[in-house]
Amino acid sequence: MQSFFSLAKSRRSIRSYNGASIPKHDLLRCAENARYAPSACNSEPWKFVIVDAPAQKEKIIKTVLSGTYKMNSFAQNAGAFIAIVSEKVKLPAFVGGVLRRTNFAKIDIGIACSHLVLSAQDLGIGSCILGWFNEKKLKRILKVPRSKRIELLIAFGYSTGKELPKRNLKHRNETISFNEYHKIYS
Ligand SMILES: Cc1cc2nc3c(=O)[nH]c(=O)nc-3n(C[C@H](O)[C@H](O)[C@H](O)COP(=O)(O)O)c2cc1C
């Protein structure tokens, strides 16, 4: 079993898939792990829609990731997708969000998304989070009510092994400090 450190470090966005399908139980495992993600007031404001049927995948490629969104057409060989739909938060999380001028559901979904992609990595499955997609068309394909939002779409698949761009992380002193916020002057 790999350590969390090596799991977190080795996960990268994969944009070249070999077209193989992903076993249902692995997709379920990823979604199951996402269910355990923390959420403000334990609202669990999410629904994970797993898309593995070839006909549904084809519709996504042809209409949701085309035209203006074609920068994400690399997902054409993905084995599956998971769409994350945001659901209502509990009243205290809503009130707290208004007072804090934030949206806890979106934060919660970001955390759940992290569980999804790290679980996939743990199972040897590559992934790429997609924030740029035709939401209106995706709602139609997945029969998501118009009033709801699909916050993220995640592509999953086995990597072709294509070399990845070098990781370009900010220096740790720029993103981590102890005890006080340190402004970096450059
Ligand atoms: C909220 C969010 C939206 C993203 N949307 C896209 C996207 O639409 N297309 C894409 O290729 N990558 C997308 N990414 C992936 C990022 O580009 C990627 O995580 C970042 O460049 C760091 O690279 P790494 O994941 O390989 O560490 C998104 C990531 C996040 C967290």
The ligand as a Gaussian input file, in Angstrom:
#p B3LYP/6-31G(d) Opt

LIG

0 1
 C      -11.561000      23.163000     -10.607000
 C      -10.618000      22.630000     -11.665000
 C      -10.960000      22.765000     -13.006000
 C      -10.116000      22.246000     -13.990000
 N      -10.515000      22.302000     -15.297000
 C       -9.723000      21.745000     -16.245000
 C      -10.175000      21.709000     -17.596000
 O      -11.261000      22.151000     -17.949000
 N       -9.348000      21.120000     -18.502000
 C       -8.144000      20.575000     -18.171000
 O       -7.455000      20.049000     -19.055000
 N       -7.705000      20.590000     -16.888000
 C       -8.465000      21.154000     -15.923000
 N       -8.061000      21.123000     -14.614000
 C       -6.783000      20.471000     -14.264000
 C       -5.698000      21.498000     -13.920000
 O       -5.286000      22.150000     -15.089000
 C       -4.521000      20.767000     -13.242000
 O       -4.981000      20.165000     -12.050000
 C       -3.368000      21.690000     -12.905000
 O       -2.812000      22.230000     -14.069000
 C       -2.269000      20.968000     -12.122000
 O       -1.766000      19.856000     -12.826000
 P       -1.813000      18.381000     -12.205000
 O       -3.276000      18.052000     -11.959000
 O       -1.174000      17.499000     -13.231000
 O       -1.064000      18.398000     -10.917000
 C       -8.879000      21.627000     -13.619000
 C       -8.563000      21.502000     -12.270000
 C       -9.407000      21.975000     -11.301000
 C       -9.062000      21.770000      -9.851000

